[in-house]
């Protein structure tokens, strides 16, 4: 008897069958689909009137474009920002809060990234209290995903603690081809939760509707809970906020003195 896997078939069509077949065997994809069953059948996911989302990824991955596509309008500046950006909107009968965290350099491990960048990544999840329903990890599918990128992704997300991975969805952007053996590791790490987003076709509201439903399914998989950062890291975030406030006040005082 032939067993049909429509999700596998659709993924191959969207991401270019030639690259898919070079990377994974069908048996590996069947395992992925078995573990990702909540995305292919109706589950216990409930429609949520509010969704809080954090966008993360390396520089030029398409985080701002993804945020604009999700909200359906130009809310995020495509220029690189060194600080988190928060935007809101009403989408598909839901109030959506989107936080874009600054990106890291693709080949930089977390040890090589500036402290300010790491602080902003920590702050990002506190900007949508009580916490995000999902972290969308933005990955360009037209770039090779090698061991260096794998280490960079793991190191920067691990700043938020191991639990963040159970709330993470890989969001593939930029293109129609999938390359890189280490994507298998990434999909496994994220519980095989993924979505393909075409930022060039914003008139396709179906792709956003399906993404929001996958976020709701992720919440259901986490027993209806949003992501909550470890208390130890939370204390560190509070310390960062207080330091930042002191630095801002100090800068303001300096400007006031020099203008007198």
ABEGO torsion letter per residue (X at the ends): XBBBBAAAAAAAAAAEAAAAAAABBAAAAAAAAAAAAAAABBBABBBBABBBBBBBEBBGAGAAAAAAAAAGBBABBABBBABBBBBBBBBGGBBBBBBBBBBBBAABBAAABBAAAAAAAAAAAAABOAEBABBBBBBBAABBBBAAAAAAAAAAAAAAEAAAAAABBBBBBGEABBBEAAAAAAAAAAGGBBBBBBAABAABAAAAAAAAAAAAAAAAAAGGBBBBBBAAAAAAAAAAAAAAAAAAAAAAAAAAAAAX
